[in-house]
Amino acid sequence: MRTSLVVRSALNIYLIILFVSIAESAEPQPQYAADGISIPAATADEPVREQFSLEAAVDYLENGAFAWARTRKCVACHTTGTYLQMRPALTPVLGEPPEEMREFFVQELKESYEAGIEKLKTDIHPTQVAYIALGLSEWDAHVTGLLSDDTRRALSLMLNLQSEDGSWGNSNCWPPFESSSYHGATIAALALATAPGYLDAINEEQTAVVAKLKKYLQTHEPPHDYARTLLLWTASRMADVMTDEEMQQTIDMLWRHQRDDGGWSIRTFSTPENWGQGNRAGKLRAEPEFKDPPSDGHQTGLVVLVMREAGVPADDERIQRAVKWLKSNQRQSGRWWTRSLNTDTFHFITYSGTFYPLLALRKCDAL
């Protein structure tokens, strides 16, 4: 019998803590490992590739996602959640994603329904369901072009998990993905806006939930500039979330964060105390590069792809500087380095820090 969703979530948290303890006291553990898959630890000193390699990046991303799914058996925002959020959009370049990952999401959806609404409203579960809905929506948008029954069921369940204030519950201790209900709200909004034709056929009750979500995004101040970036991404797909003036102000903010080398650093997008509950502040302030953090793959890729969806031209000189940075900073393993905001062990943020650059390059016709 498969372990329940809630029990598995608690077990995964325990295992992560255990693996972190082991990794800090022994030789570096593989970042991802499963039968036949072993991806070396991510480190700041991994050599930079002499030439950009799409194949190396794809190998890293595919193997990482399937290793996580087969061993951890959960939709984690930083790996499997990111995989199905991003991979379908690369179908024109890479071909259709493996059906196995979609089937994994559908199974997770089934188990979510079996867990029951009350359990799903606790802890990180609302945001996990939002990632399931977003992944299936992206599949429909880019692979089949048609809204599936599975996606419709995922969105329906997601709408039933909305918090009283209009957001989606999340953890608050693992930035950037698992650290705020604001983040969960943007994922839910992206899922709704991406699903082909879904918003055109919702009932009165669902319409009220969507309106409450929009009001939340319109009236709640984002906790930091990272969240403002996600809000711009959301507004690029969902009408009436931001005014044109607000979108332009956010784009101007993003330009102010650009580094001299053309990239962006996630560490300039929030103060240490504003990530989640601020429980990573000591770690972040003790980093040797705290006062002058380097550009990283996660934030450079994210900003470029969000800018492009918001209508910033690919031939903008500042975008082209970012493309140059991405093309010249890929590591030997195929990933881009991004130091974790949480612990200096597995650096799972290098996973999104590799998917975001690929989609950014795709949106700039640079693949």
Protein Blocks (a to p, Z undefined) as FASTA:
>chain_A
ZZdfklmmmmmmmmmmmmmmmmmmmccddfbdcehiacddddfklccdfbdcfklmmmmm
mmmmmmmmmmnopacfklmmmmmmmmmmmmmmnopadfklmmmmmmmmmmmmmnopklmm
gcjllmmmmmmmmmmmmmmmmmnopacfklmmmmmmmmmmpcfkopacddfkbcfklncf
klmmmmmmmmmmmmghklmmccfklmmmmmmmmmmmmmmccfbfklmmmmmmmmmmmghk
bcfklmmmmmmmmmmmpcfkopacfklmpcfklgojlpmmmmmmmpmklmmccddfklmm
mmmmmmmmnopafklmklmmmmmmmmmmccfkopacdddfkbcclommlmmmmmmmmmmm
mmnopZZ
